[in-house]
Amino acid sequence: MWDDAVAAAATSDAKHPRLHAHASAGALELLRYMMSENRKKGLVAKGRLHLDPEVEKSQATRVVIRDCADATGWLRYAEDGELENDVPGGHHRVDATVRQRSGMWRVEDLYLHEAGTC
């Protein structure tokens, strides 16, 4: 899912065809909201997002995941190539629930905490 989000964020495209590949329900809504808000502000994201997810709970068709997303290298830029601001990216706690429906695993619930939460 995050590779899809990074691809969409490079152009802030809320309708990027990859977004729905691994996200649905509230997670997909959140990703699309993030893209549309960045587009309204004339921003795109560049760089790499580093992840190290851990399974908190696992059932046959549901997995709860916690991560500390390192966004220090995934920053927002204006369309002219300038950084949005001089605030560095941070480490964000991420809570996600992944569910299997019709044979497909997708992130359905996604909560991104503020920078500095992990």
Biopython code that builds the backbone (N, CA, C, O; Angstrom):
import numpy as np
from Bio.PDB.StructureBuilder import StructureBuilder

atoms = [
    (1, "MET", "N", (0.811, -1.185, 0.000)),
    (1, "MET", "CA", (0.000, 0.000, 0.000)),
    (1, "MET", "C", (0.859, 1.256, 0.000)),
    (1, "MET", "O", (0.555, 2.226, -0.695)),
    (2, "TRP", "N", (1.944, 1.234, 0.791)),
    (2, "TRP", "CA", (2.753, 2.448, 0.874)),
    (2, "TRP", "C", (3.461, 2.762, -0.435)),
    (2, "TRP", "O", (3.614, 3.934, -0.779)),
    (3, "ASP", "N", (3.894, 1.754, -1.168)),
    (3, "ASP", "CA", (4.497, 2.023, -2.479)),
    (3, "ASP", "C", (3.489, 2.713, -3.393)),
    (3, "ASP", "O", (3.846, 3.604, -4.163)),
    (4, "ASP", "N", (2.233, 2.297, -3.302)),
    (4, "ASP", "CA", (1.173, 2.923, -4.095)),
    (4, "ASP", "C", (0.960, 4.370, -3.659)),
    (4, "ASP", "O", (0.788, 5.256, -4.495)),
    (5, "ALA", "N", (0.971, 4.605, -2.345)),
    (5, "ALA", "CA", (0.778, 5.963, -1.825)),
    (5, "ALA", "C", (1.935, 6.875, -2.232)),
    (5, "ALA", "O", (1.718, 8.031, -2.592)),
    (6, "VAL", "N", (3.157, 6.357, -2.175)),
    (6, "VAL", "CA", (4.321, 7.152, -2.578)),
    (6, "VAL", "C", (4.222, 7.510, -4.060)),
    (6, "VAL", "O", (4.528, 8.637, -4.449)),
    (7, "ALA", "N", (3.797, 6.555, -4.885)),
    (7, "ALA", "CA", (3.638, 6.824, -6.323)),
    (7, "ALA", "C", (2.584, 7.902, -6.554)),
    (7, "ALA", "O", (2.795, 8.805, -7.365)),
    (8, "ALA", "N", (1.461, 7.822, -5.860)),
    (8, "ALA", "CA", (0.395, 8.820, -6.020)),
    (8, "ALA", "C", (0.827, 10.178, -5.485)),
    (8, "ALA", "O", (0.467, 11.210, -6.052)),
    (9, "ALA", "N", (1.598, 10.188, -4.396)),
    (9, "ALA", "CA", (2.027, 11.447, -3.780)),
    (9, "ALA", "C", (3.021, 12.209, -4.648)),
    (9, "ALA", "O", (3.173, 13.420, -4.496)),
    (10, "ALA", "N", (3.692, 11.518, -5.548)),
    (10, "ALA", "CA", (4.653, 12.188, -6.434)),
    (10, "ALA", "C", (3.966, 13.203, -7.341)),
    (10, "ALA", "O", (4.603, 14.133, -7.835)),
    (11, "THR", "N", (2.660, 13.019, -7.559)),
    (11, "THR", "CA", (1.877, 13.974, -8.357)),
    (11, "THR", "C", (0.651, 14.473, -7.598)),
    (11, "THR", "O", (-0.149, 15.237, -8.139)),
    (12, "SER", "N", (0.505, 14.043, -6.346)),
    (12, "SER", "CA", (-0.669, 14.371, -5.520)),
    (12, "SER", "C", (-1.967, 14.041, -6.256)),
    (12, "SER", "O", (-2.892, 14.851, -6.318)),
    (13, "ASP", "N", (-2.006, 12.834, -6.809)),
    (13, "ASP", "CA", (-3.149, 12.385, -7.599)),
    (13, "ASP", "C", (-4.081, 11.520, -6.756)),
    (13, "ASP", "O", (-3.797, 10.347, -6.513)),
    (14, "ALA", "N", (-5.193, 12.101, -6.310)),
    (14, "ALA", "CA", (-6.158, 11.377, -5.484)),
    (14, "ALA", "C", (-6.842, 10.252, -6.250)),
    (14, "ALA", "O", (-7.423, 9.352, -5.643)),
    (15, "LYS", "N", (-6.778, 10.296, -7.567)),
    (15, "LYS", "CA", (-7.403, 9.250, -8.387)),
    (15, "LYS", "C", (-6.357, 8.336, -9.026)),
    (15, "LYS", "O", (-6.639, 7.642, -10.003)),
    (16, "HIS", "N", (-5.167, 8.343, -8.471)),
    (16, "HIS", "CA", (-4.091, 7.500, -9.004)),
    (16, "HIS", "C", (-4.583, 6.049, -9.047)),
    (16, "HIS", "O", (-5.133, 5.560, -8.060)),
    (17, "PRO", "N", (-4.396, 5.362, -10.163)),
    (17, "PRO", "CA", (-4.941, 4.009, -10.306)),
    (17, "PRO", "C", (-4.380, 2.987, -9.322)),
    (17, "PRO", "O", (-5.006, 1.951, -9.096)),
    (18, "ARG", "N", (-3.224, 3.252, -8.736)),
    (18, "ARG", "CA", (-2.645, 2.278, -7.805)),
    (18, "ARG", "C", (-3.214, 2.386, -6.397)),
    (18, "ARG", "O", (-3.063, 1.453, -5.608)),
    (19, "LEU", "N", (-3.864, 3.495, -6.061)),
    (19, "LEU", "CA", (-4.309, 3.675, -4.678)),
    (19, "LEU", "C", (-5.264, 2.585, -4.210)),
    (19, "LEU", "O", (-5.167, 2.131, -3.069)),
    (20, "HIS", "N", (-6.170, 2.163, -5.058)),
    (20, "HIS", "CA", (-7.153, 1.164, -4.632)),
    (20, "HIS", "C", (-6.633, -0.277, -4.711)),
    (20, "HIS", "O", (-7.344, -1.210, -4.339)),
    (21, "ALA", "N", (-5.417, -0.461, -5.186)),
    (21, "ALA", "CA", (-4.871, -1.816, -5.316)),
    (21, "ALA", "C", (-4.686, -2.502, -3.967)),
    (21, "ALA", "O", (-4.905, -3.707, -3.849)),
    (22, "HIS", "N", (-4.286, -1.743, -2.953)),
    (22, "HIS", "CA", (-4.007, -2.339, -1.648)),
    (22, "HIS", "C", (-4.679, -1.609, -0.497)),
    (22, "HIS", "O", (-4.390, -1.893, 0.665)),
    (23, "ALA", "N", (-5.571, -0.674, -0.801)),
    (23, "ALA", "CA", (-6.291, 0.065, 0.244)),
    (23, "ALA", "C", (-7.768, 0.125, -0.125)),
    (23, "ALA", "O", (-8.127, 0.172, -1.302)),
    (24, "SER", "N", (-8.617, 0.123, 0.896)),
    (24, "SER", "CA", (-10.052, 0.259, 0.685)),
    (24, "SER", "C", (-10.651, 0.922, 1.920)),
    (24, "SER", "O", (-9.955, 1.193, 2.898)),
    (25, "ALA", "N", (-11.933, 1.173, 1.855)),
    (25, "ALA", "CA", (-12.684, 1.733, 2.984)),
    (25, "ALA", "C", (-12.002, 3.003, 3.515)),
    (25, "ALA", "O", (-11.594, 3.864, 2.736)),
    (26, "GLY", "N", (-11.884, 3.112, 4.831)),
    (26, "GLY", "CA", (-11.334, 4.318, 5.449)),
    (26, "GLY", "C", (-9.895, 4.602, 5.071)),
    (26, "GLY", "O", (-9.503, 5.764, 4.966)),
    (27, "ALA", "N", (-9.098, 3.558, 4.863)),
    (27, "ALA", "CA", (-7.694, 3.761, 4.477)),
    (27, "ALA", "C", (-7.604, 4.425, 3.111)),
    (27, "ALA", "O", (-6.801, 5.337, 2.914)),
    (28, "LEU", "N", (-8.415, 3.978, 2.178)),
    (28, "LEU", "CA", (-8.421, 4.572, 0.844)),
    (28, "LEU", "C", (-8.912, 6.015, 0.901)),
    (28, "LEU", "O", (-8.366, 6.890, 0.228)),
    (29, "GLU", "N", (-9.939, 6.258, 1.702)),
    (29, "GLU", "CA", (-10.441, 7.630, 1.862)),
    (29, "GLU", "C", (-9.356, 8.547, 2.413)),
    (29, "GLU", "O", (-9.198, 9.671, 1.937)),
    (30, "LEU", "N", (-8.606, 8.079, 3.414)),
    (30, "LEU", "CA", (-7.541, 8.890, 4.002)),
    (30, "LEU", "C", (-6.450, 9.192, 2.976)),
    (30, "LEU", "O", (-6.007, 10.335, 2.868)),
    (31, "LEU", "N", (-6.019, 8.199, 2.234)),
    (31, "LEU", "CA", (-4.979, 8.421, 1.228)),
    (31, "LEU", "C", (-5.448, 9.407, 0.164)),
    (31, "LEU", "O", (-4.696, 10.295, -0.238)),
    (32, "ARG", "N", (-6.676, 9.256, -0.287)),
    (32, "ARG", "CA", (-7.199, 10.184, -1.298)),
    (32, "ARG", "C", (-7.322, 11.600, -0.734)),
    (32, "ARG", "O", (-7.056, 12.578, -1.433)),
    (33, "TYR", "N", (-7.723, 11.705, 0.527)),
    (33, "TYR", "CA", (-7.818, 13.021, 1.171)),
    (33, "TYR", "C", (-6.435, 13.676, 1.239)),
    (33, "TYR", "O", (-6.291, 14.860, 0.934)),
    (34, "MET", "N", (-5.431, 12.913, 1.633)),
    (34, "MET", "CA", (-4.070, 13.447, 1.713)),
    (34, "MET", "C", (-3.613, 13.961, 0.348)),
    (34, "MET", "O", (-3.031, 15.042, 0.251)),
    (35, "MET", "N", (-3.877, 13.189, -0.697)),
    (35, "MET", "CA", (-3.466, 13.599, -2.045)),
    (35, "MET", "C", (-4.206, 14.855, -2.488)),
    (35, "MET", "O", (-3.596, 15.770, -3.043)),
    (36, "SER", "N", (-5.509, 14.907, -2.250)),
    (36, "SER", "CA", (-6.280, 16.072, -2.702)),
    (36, "SER", "C", (-5.897, 17.327, -1.925)),
    (36, "SER", "O", (-5.870, 18.415, -2.500)),
    (37, "GLU", "N", (-5.603, 17.203, -0.641)),
    (37, "GLU", "CA", (-5.177, 18.369, 0.145)),
    (37, "GLU", "C", (-3.825, 18.878, -0.341)),
    (37, "GLU", "O", (-3.623, 20.087, -0.459)),
    (38, "ASN", "N", (-2.903, 17.968, -0.622)),
    (38, "ASN", "CA", (-1.604, 18.392, -1.150)),
    (38, "ASN", "C", (-1.763, 19.060, -2.508)),
    (38, "ASN", "O", (-1.104, 20.061, -2.789)),
    (39, "ARG", "N", (-2.632, 18.515, -3.351)),
    (39, "ARG", "CA", (-2.834, 19.111, -4.676)),
    (39, "ARG", "C", (-3.404, 20.524, -4.539)),
    (39, "ARG", "O", (-2.985, 21.430, -5.258)),
    (40, "LYS", "N", (-4.356, 20.719, -3.622)),
    (40, "LYS", "CA", (-4.929, 22.059, -3.398)),
    (40, "LYS", "C", (-3.842, 23.062, -3.018)),
    (40, "LYS", "O", (-3.908, 24.235, -3.387)),
    (41, "LYS", "N", (-2.848, 22.587, -2.279)),
    (41, "LYS", "CA", (-1.757, 23.452, -1.823)),
    (41, "LYS", "C", (-0.614, 23.528, -2.833)),
    (41, "LYS", "O", (0.369, 24.234, -2.607)),
    (42, "GLY", "N", (-0.738, 22.808, -3.940)),
    (42, "GLY", "CA", (0.318, 22.805, -4.955)),
    (42, "GLY", "C", (1.555, 22.047, -4.523)),
    (42, "GLY", "O", (2.670, 22.404, -4.903)),
    (43, "LEU", "N", (1.367, 20.993, -3.724)),
    (43, "LEU", "CA", (2.493, 20.234, -3.182)),
    (43, "LEU", "C", (2.538, 18.818, -3.741)),
    (43, "LEU", "O", (1.511, 18.230, -4.081)),
    (44, "VAL", "N", (3.743, 18.291, -3.825)),
    (44, "VAL", "CA", (3.962, 16.886, -4.152)),
    (44, "VAL", "C", (4.969, 16.338, -3.143)),
    (44, "VAL", "O", (5.701, 17.103, -2.515)),
    (45, "ALA", "N", (5.004, 15.032, -2.992)),
    (45, "ALA", "CA", (5.963, 14.416, -2.073)),
    (45, "ALA", "C", (7.049, 13.715, -2.876)),
    (45, "ALA", "O", (6.784, 13.069, -3.890)),
    (46, "LYS", "N", (8.271, 13.860, -2.396)),
    (46, "LYS", "CA", (9.421, 13.225, -3.047)),
    (46, "LYS", "C", (10.265, 12.541, -1.985)),
    (46, "LYS", "O", (10.248, 12.908, -0.811)),
    (47, "GLY", "N", (10.993, 11.548, -2.430)),
    (47, "GLY", "CA", (11.898, 10.861, -1.526)),
    (47, "GLY", "C", (11.404, 9.473, -1.183)),
    (47, "GLY", "O", (10.562, 8.896, -1.870)),
    (48, "ARG", "N", (11.961, 8.950, -0.086)),
    (48, "ARG", "CA", (11.634, 7.586, 0.319)),
    (48, "ARG", "C", (11.027, 7.571, 1.705)),
    (48, "ARG", "O", (11.403, 8.347, 2.584)),
    (49, "LEU", "N", (10.098, 6.684, 1.873)),
    (49, "LEU", "CA", (9.459, 6.425, 3.157)),
    (49, "LEU", "C", (10.004, 5.088, 3.651)),
    (49, "LEU", "O", (9.953, 4.091, 2.930)),
    (50, "HIS", "N", (10.521, 5.062, 4.866)),
    (50, "HIS", "CA", (11.088, 3.829, 5.411)),
    (50, "HIS", "C", (10.132, 3.246, 6.444)),
    (50, "HIS", "O", (9.652, 3.945, 7.336)),
    (51, "LEU", "N", (9.868, 1.959, 6.305)),
    (51, "LEU", "CA", (8.890, 1.274, 7.145)),
    (51, "LEU", "C", (9.505, 0.044, 7.796)),
    (51, "LEU", "O", (10.448, -0.549, 7.272)),
    (52, "ASP", "N", (8.958, -0.326, 8.941)),
    (52, "ASP", "CA", (9.367, -1.539, 9.638)),
    (52, "ASP", "C", (8.145, -2.076, 10.387)),
    (52, "ASP", "O", (8.118, -2.056, 11.618)),
    (53, "PRO", "N", (7.139, -2.554, 9.658)),
    (53, "PRO", "CA", (5.879, -2.951, 10.293)),
    (53, "PRO", "C", (6.012, -4.184, 11.174)),
    (53, "PRO", "O", (6.835, -5.066, 10.930)),
    (54, "GLU", "N", (5.171, -4.216, 12.210)),
    (54, "GLU", "CA", (5.105, -5.366, 13.105)),
    (54, "GLU", "C", (3.655, -5.793, 13.239)),
    (54, "GLU", "O", (2.761, -4.955, 13.357)),
    (55, "VAL", "N", (3.426, -7.094, 13.220)),
    (55, "VAL", "CA", (2.081, -7.630, 13.396)),
    (55, "VAL", "C", (1.755, -7.625, 14.881)),
    (55, "VAL", "O", (2.477, -8.205, 15.693)),
    (56, "GLU", "N", (0.657, -6.963, 15.224)),
    (56, "GLU", "CA", (0.205, -6.912, 16.617)),
    (56, "GLU", "C", (-0.758, -8.061, 16.918)),
    (56, "GLU", "O", (-0.738, -8.646, 18.001)),
    (57, "LYS", "N", (-1.604, -8.366, 15.925)),
    (57, "LYS", "CA", (-2.598, -9.419, 16.091)),
    (57, "LYS", "C", (-2.893, -10.003, 14.718)),
    (57, "LYS", "O", (-2.993, -9.276, 13.729)),
    (58, "SER", "N", (-3.029, -11.312, 14.669)),
    (58, "SER", "CA", (-3.278, -11.963, 13.384)),
    (58, "SER", "C", (-4.392, -12.990, 13.524)),
    (58, "SER", "O", (-4.381, -13.831, 14.423)),
    (59, "GLN", "N", (-5.348, -12.898, 12.615)),
    (59, "GLN", "CA", (-6.426, -13.879, 12.523)),
    (59, "GLN", "C", (-6.492, -14.336, 11.073)),
    (59, "GLN", "O", (-5.740, -13.840, 10.235)),
    (60, "ALA", "N", (-7.364, -15.258, 10.773)),
    (60, "ALA", "CA", (-7.423, -15.838, 9.425)),
    (60, "ALA", "C", (-7.614, -14.795, 8.330)),
    (60, "ALA", "O", (-6.980, -14.886, 7.278)),
    (61, "THR", "N", (-8.470, -13.811, 8.557)),
    (61, "THR", "CA", (-8.760, -12.821, 7.510)),
    (61, "THR", "C", (-8.544, -11.390, 7.980)),
    (61, "THR", "O", (-9.005, -10.449, 7.334)),
    (62, "ARG", "N", (-7.845, -11.216, 9.102)),
    (62, "ARG", "CA", (-7.640, -9.866, 9.654)),
    (62, "ARG", "C", (-6.287, -9.805, 10.349)),
    (62, "ARG", "O", (-5.948, -10.676, 11.150)),
    (63, "VAL", "N", (-5.519, -8.767, 10.035)),
    (63, "VAL", "CA", (-4.215, -8.563, 10.661)),
    (63, "VAL", "C", (-4.131, -7.113, 11.124)),
    (63, "VAL", "O", (-4.441, -6.193, 10.367)),
    (64, "VAL", "N", (-3.714, -6.917, 12.358)),
    (64, "VAL", "CA", (-3.508, -5.575, 12.903)),
    (64, "VAL", "C", (-2.004, -5.313, 12.911)),
    (64, "VAL", "O", (-1.221, -6.112, 13.425)),
    (65, "ILE", "N", (-1.622, -4.184, 12.333)),
    (65, "ILE", "CA", (-0.207, -3.847, 12.159)),
    (65, "ILE", "C", (0.097, -2.508, 12.817)),
    (65, "ILE", "O", (-0.708, -1.578, 12.768)),
    (66, "ARG", "N", (1.270, -2.427, 13.430)),
    (66, "ARG", "CA", (1.778, -1.158, 13.961)),
    (66, "ARG", "C", (3.137, -0.920, 13.331)),
    (66, "ARG", "O", (3.916, -1.848, 13.116)),
    (67, "ASP", "N", (3.402, 0.340, 13.042)),
    (67, "ASP", "CA", (4.673, 0.689, 12.417)),
    (67, "ASP", "C", (5.128, 2.035, 12.953)),
    (67, "ASP", "O", (4.357, 2.782, 13.556)),
    (68, "CYS", "N", (6.390, 2.322, 12.718)),
    (68, "CYS", "CA", (6.937, 3.650, 12.960)),
    (68, "CYS", "C", (7.497, 4.105, 11.619)),
    (68, "CYS", "O", (8.634, 3.788, 11.267)),
    (69, "ALA", "N", (6.690, 4.846, 10.883)),
    (69, "ALA", "CA", (7.086, 5.282, 9.544)),
    (69, "ALA", "C", (8.115, 6.401, 9.653)),
    (69, "ALA", "O", (7.873, 7.432, 10.279)),
    (70, "ASP", "N", (9.257, 6.174, 9.033)),
    (70, "ASP", "CA", (10.323, 7.174, 9.007)),
    (70, "ASP", "C", (10.148, 8.006, 7.741)),
    (70, "ASP", "O", (10.504, 7.576, 6.644)),
    (71, "ALA", "N", (9.594, 9.202, 7.912)),
    (71, "ALA", "CA", (9.338, 10.096, 6.780)),
    (71, "ALA", "C", (10.378, 11.208, 6.694)),
    (71, "ALA", "O", (10.135, 12.242, 6.072)),
    (72, "THR", "N", (11.545, 10.994, 7.323)),
    (72, "THR", "CA", (12.574, 12.038, 7.291)),
    (72, "THR", "C", (13.111, 12.261, 5.882)),
    (72, "THR", "O", (13.659, 13.323, 5.589)),
    (73, "GLY", "N", (12.959, 11.274, 5.012)),
    (73, "GLY", "CA", (13.425, 11.416, 3.637)),
    (73, "GLY", "C", (12.300, 11.524, 2.627)),
    (73, "GLY", "O", (12.540, 11.495, 1.420)),
    (74, "TRP", "N", (11.064, 11.649, 3.115)),
    (74, "TRP", "CA", (9.888, 11.759, 2.230)),
    (74, "TRP", "C", (9.229, 13.090, 2.551)),
    (74, "TRP", "O", (8.439, 13.199, 3.488)),
    (75, "LEU", "N", (9.568, 14.102, 1.757)),
    (75, "LEU", "CA", (9.188, 15.473, 2.073)),
    (75, "LEU", "C", (8.283, 16.064, 1.003)),
    (75, "LEU", "O", (8.235, 15.587, -0.131)),
    (76, "ARG", "N", (7.566, 17.113, 1.391)),
    (76, "ARG", "CA", (6.659, 17.782, 0.455)),
    (76, "ARG", "C", (7.352, 18.983, -0.172)),
    (76, "ARG", "O", (8.036, 19.765, 0.489)),
    (77, "TYR", "N", (7.141, 19.089, -1.474)),
    (77, "TYR", "CA", (7.748, 20.152, -2.268)),
    (77, "TYR", "C", (6.670, 20.905, -3.031)),
    (77, "TYR", "O", (5.644, 20.343, -3.412)),
    (78, "ALA", "N", (6.929, 22.196, -3.245)),
    (78, "ALA", "CA", (6.070, 22.992, -4.122)),
    (78, "ALA", "C", (6.353, 22.571, -5.559)),
    (78, "ALA", "O", (7.368, 21.935, -5.843)),
    (79, "GLU", "N", (5.453, 22.929, -6.449)),
    (79, "GLU", "CA", (5.610, 22.538, -7.853)),
    (79, "GLU", "C", (6.877, 23.108, -8.488)),
    (79, "GLU", "O", (7.360, 22.580, -9.490)),
    (80, "ASP", "N", (7.423, 24.195, -7.904)),
    (80, "ASP", "CA", (8.657, 24.775, -8.445)),
    (80, "ASP", "C", (9.908, 24.055, -7.940)),
    (80, "ASP", "O", (11.026, 24.443, -8.277)),
    (81, "GLY", "N", (9.722, 23.006, -7.130)),
    (81, "GLY", "CA", (10.846, 22.218, -6.644)),
    (81, "GLY", "C", (11.381, 22.627, -5.288)),
    (81, "GLY", "O", (12.267, 21.964, -4.749)),
    (82, "GLU", "N", (10.855, 23.716, -4.722)),
    (82, "GLU", "CA", (11.300, 24.167, -3.400)),
    (82, "GLU", "C", (10.601, 23.364, -2.305)),
    (82, "GLU", "O", (9.434, 22.994, -2.438)),
    (83, "LEU", "N", (11.330, 23.102, -1.227)),
    (83, "LEU", "CA", (10.720, 22.437, -0.078)),
    (83, "LEU", "C", (9.546, 23.254, 0.442)),
    (83, "LEU", "O", (9.562, 24.484, 0.393)),
    (84, "GLU", "N", (8.531, 22.560, 0.938)),
    (84, "GLU", "CA", (7.348, 23.235, 1.478)),
    (84, "GLU", "C", (7.738, 24.176, 2.612)),
    (84, "GLU", "O", (7.264, 25.310, 2.679)),
    (85, "ASN", "N", (8.597, 23.703, 3.495)),
    (85, "ASN", "CA", (9.049, 24.503, 4.632)),
    (85, "ASN", "C", (10.390, 23.951, 5.105)),
    (85, "ASN", "O", (10.940, 23.029, 4.502)),
    (86, "ASP", "N", (10.904, 24.518, 6.177)),
    (86, "ASP", "CA", (12.198, 24.045, 6.674)),
    (86, "ASP", "C", (12.052, 23.039, 7.814)),
    (86, "ASP", "O", (13.013, 22.768, 8.535)),
    (87, "VAL", "N", (10.853, 22.491, 7.973)),
    (87, "VAL", "CA", (10.608, 21.493, 9.006)),
    (87, "VAL", "C", (10.944, 20.118, 8.430)),
    (87, "VAL", "O", (10.373, 19.710, 7.419)),
    (88, "PRO", "N", (11.869, 19.407, 9.071)),
    (88, "PRO", "CA", (12.220, 18.090, 8.536)),
    (88, "PRO", "C", (11.072, 17.103, 8.732)),
    (88, "PRO", "O", (10.211, 17.295, 9.590)),
    (89, "GLY", "N", (11.072, 16.053, 7.930)),
    (89, "GLY", "CA", (10.085, 15.001, 8.133)),
    (89, "GLY", "C", (10.343, 14.335, 9.472)),
    (89, "GLY", "O", (11.376, 14.578, 10.096)),
    (90, "GLY", "N", (9.433, 13.512, 9.915)),
    (90, "GLY", "CA", (9.586, 12.899, 11.225)),
    (90, "GLY", "C", (9.230, 11.427, 11.226)),
    (90, "GLY", "O", (9.060, 10.801, 10.179)),
    (91, "HIS", "N", (9.123, 10.896, 12.424)),
    (91, "HIS", "CA", (8.737, 9.507, 12.639)),
    (91, "HIS", "C", (7.294, 9.500, 13.132)),
    (91, "HIS", "O", (6.959, 10.142, 14.127)),
    (92, "HIS", "N", (6.449, 8.763, 12.418)),
    (92, "HIS", "CA", (5.018, 8.741, 12.693)),
    (92, "HIS", "C", (4.572, 7.330, 13.066)),
    (92, "HIS", "O", (4.847, 6.372, 12.343)),
    (93, "ARG", "N", (3.888, 7.212, 14.191)),
    (93, "ARG", "CA", (3.279, 5.923, 14.510)),
    (93, "ARG", "C", (2.156, 5.690, 13.497)),
    (93, "ARG", "O", (1.399, 6.602, 13.166)),
    (94, "VAL", "N", (2.067, 4.459, 13.018)),
    (94, "VAL", "CA", (1.033, 4.074, 12.063)),
    (94, "VAL", "C", (0.324, 2.838, 12.607)),
    (94, "VAL", "O", (0.962, 1.847, 12.962)),
    (95, "ASP", "N", (-1.000, 2.912, 12.667)),
    (95, "ASP", "CA", (-1.819, 1.765, 13.050)),
    (95, "ASP", "C", (-2.679, 1.396, 11.852)),
    (95, "ASP", "O", (-3.332, 2.257, 11.263)),
    (96, "ALA", "N", (-2.680, 0.122, 11.490)),
    (96, "ALA", "CA", (-3.438, -0.305, 10.315)),
    (96, "ALA", "C", (-4.094, -1.660, 10.568)),
    (96, "ALA", "O", (-3.573, -2.502, 11.299)),
    (97, "THR", "N", (-5.243, -1.837, 9.946)),
    (97, "THR", "CA", (-5.911, -3.131, 9.941)),
    (97, "THR", "C", (-6.041, -3.572, 8.491)),
    (97, "THR", "O", (-6.576, -2.853, 7.648)),
    (98, "VAL", "N", (-5.544, -4.762, 8.225)),
    (98, "VAL", "CA", (-5.582, -5.330, 6.881)),
    (98, "VAL", "C", (-6.575, -6.488, 6.910)),
    (98, "VAL", "O", (-6.526, -7.342, 7.795)),
    (99, "ARG", "N", (-7.475, -6.502, 5.928)),
    (99, "ARG", "CA", (-8.479, -7.562, 5.876)),
    (99, "ARG", "C", (-8.474, -8.247, 4.515)),
    (99, "ARG", "O", (-8.198, -7.641, 3.480)),
    (100, "GLN", "N", (-8.789, -9.523, 4.565)),
    (100, "GLN", "CA", (-8.930, -10.284, 3.323)),
    (100, "GLN", "C", (-10.413, -10.392, 2.991)),
    (100, "GLN", "O", (-11.217, -10.882, 3.784)),
    (101, "ARG", "N", (-10.747, -9.921, 1.796)),
    (101, "ARG", "CA", (-12.120, -10.026, 1.299)),
    (101, "ARG", "C", (-12.041, -10.480, -0.150)),
    (101, "ARG", "O", (-11.276, -9.931, -0.943)),
    (102, "SER", "N", (-12.822, -11.467, -0.482)),
    (102, "SER", "CA", (-12.843, -12.017, -1.850)),
    (102, "SER", "C", (-11.439, -12.385, -2.328)),
    (102, "SER", "O", (-11.094, -12.186, -3.492)),
    (103, "GLY", "N", (-10.640, -12.923, -1.412)),
    (103, "GLY", "CA", (-9.306, -13.378, -1.771)),
    (103, "GLY", "C", (-8.244, -12.298, -1.856)),
    (103, "GLY", "O", (-7.084, -12.602, -2.135)),
    (104, "MET", "N", (-8.609, -11.037, -1.621)),
    (104, "MET", "CA", (-7.662, -9.917, -1.712)),
    (104, "MET", "C", (-7.408, -9.324, -0.328)),
    (104, "MET", "O", (-8.341, -9.097, 0.441)),
    (105, "TRP", "N", (-6.139, -9.077, -0.023)),
    (105, "TRP", "CA", (-5.765, -8.407, 1.215)),
    (105, "TRP", "C", (-5.632, -6.916, 0.934)),
    (105, "TRP", "O", (-4.916, -6.510, 0.019)),
    (106, "ARG", "N", (-6.331, -6.099, 1.733)),
    (106, "ARG", "CA", (-6.240, -4.642, 1.583)),
    (106, "ARG", "C", (-6.249, -3.995, 2.970)),
    (106, "ARG", "O", (-6.860, -4.498, 3.912)),
    (107, "VAL", "N", (-5.553, -2.871, 3.056)),
    (107, "VAL", "CA", (-5.603, -2.072, 4.280)),
    (107, "VAL", "C", (-6.960, -1.375, 4.293)),
    (107, "VAL", "O", (-7.298, -0.649, 3.358)),
    (108, "GLU", "N", (-7.735, -1.596, 5.355)),
    (108, "GLU", "CA", (-9.054, -0.969, 5.458)),
    (108, "GLU", "C", (-9.065, 0.172, 6.464)),
    (108, "GLU", "O", (-9.716, 1.194, 6.246)),
    (109, "ASP", "N", (-8.351, -0.001, 7.554)),
    (109, "ASP", "CA", (-8.288, 1.034, 8.589)),
    (109, "ASP", "C", (-6.854, 1.522, 8.671)),
    (109, "ASP", "O", (-5.916, 0.726, 8.715)),
    (110, "LEU", "N", (-6.690, 2.842, 8.692)),
    (110, "LEU", "CA", (-5.350, 3.424, 8.711)),
    (110, "LEU", "C", (-5.377, 4.688, 9.545)),
    (110, "LEU", "O", (-6.193, 5.580, 9.315)),
    (111, "TYR", "N", (-4.478, 4.757, 10.517)),
    (111, "TYR", "CA", (-4.350, 5.963, 11.322)),
    (111, "TYR", "C", (-2.884, 6.372, 11.338)),
    (111, "TYR", "O", (-2.018, 5.608, 11.763)),
    (112, "LEU", "N", (-2.620, 7.584, 10.871)),
    (112, "LEU", "CA", (-1.268, 8.143, 10.863)),
    (112, "LEU", "C", (-1.168, 9.165, 11.985)),
    (112, "LEU", "O", (-1.847, 10.191, 11.962)),
    (113, "HIS", "N", (-0.339, 8.890, 12.944)),
    (113, "HIS", "CA", (-0.167, 9.800, 14.070)),
    (113, "HIS", "C", (0.786, 10.932, 13.688)),
    (113, "HIS", "O", (1.461, 10.869, 12.661)),
    (114, "GLU", "N", (0.831, 11.949, 14.513)),
    (114, "GLU", "CA", (1.680, 13.120, 14.264)),
    (114, "GLU", "C", (3.161, 12.752, 14.300)),
    (114, "GLU", "O", (3.548, 11.718, 14.845)),
    (115, "ALA", "N", (3.969, 13.612, 13.712)),
    (115, "ALA", "CA", (5.419, 13.428, 13.751)),
    (115, "ALA", "C", (5.890, 13.414, 15.201)),
    (115, "ALA", "O", (5.395, 14.167, 16.039)),
    (116, "GLY", "N", (6.848, 12.550, 15.475)),
    (116, "GLY", "CA", (7.407, 12.458, 16.817)),
    (116, "GLY", "C", (6.691, 11.469, 17.715)),
    (116, "GLY", "O", (6.986, 11.407, 18.909)),
    (117, "THR", "N", (5.753, 10.689, 17.179)),
    (117, "THR", "CA", (4.982, 9.761, 18.008)),
    (117, "THR", "C", (5.629, 8.384, 18.122)),
    (117, "THR", "O", (5.061, 7.480, 18.735)),
    (118, "CYS", "N", (6.795, 8.223, 17.544)),
    (118, "CYS", "CA", (7.533, 6.969, 17.732)),
    (118, "CYS", "C", (9.012, 7.222, 17.464)),
    (118, "CYS", "O", (9.824, 6.302, 17.564)),
]
sb = StructureBuilder()
sb.init_structure("model")
sb.init_model(0)
sb.init_chain("A")
sb.init_seg("    ")
for serial, (resi, resn, name, xyz) in enumerate(atoms, 1):
    if name == "N":
        sb.init_residue(resn, " ", resi, " ")
    sb.init_atom(name, np.array(xyz, "f"), 0.0, 1.0, " ", f" {name:<3s}", serial, name[0])
structure = sb.get_structure()
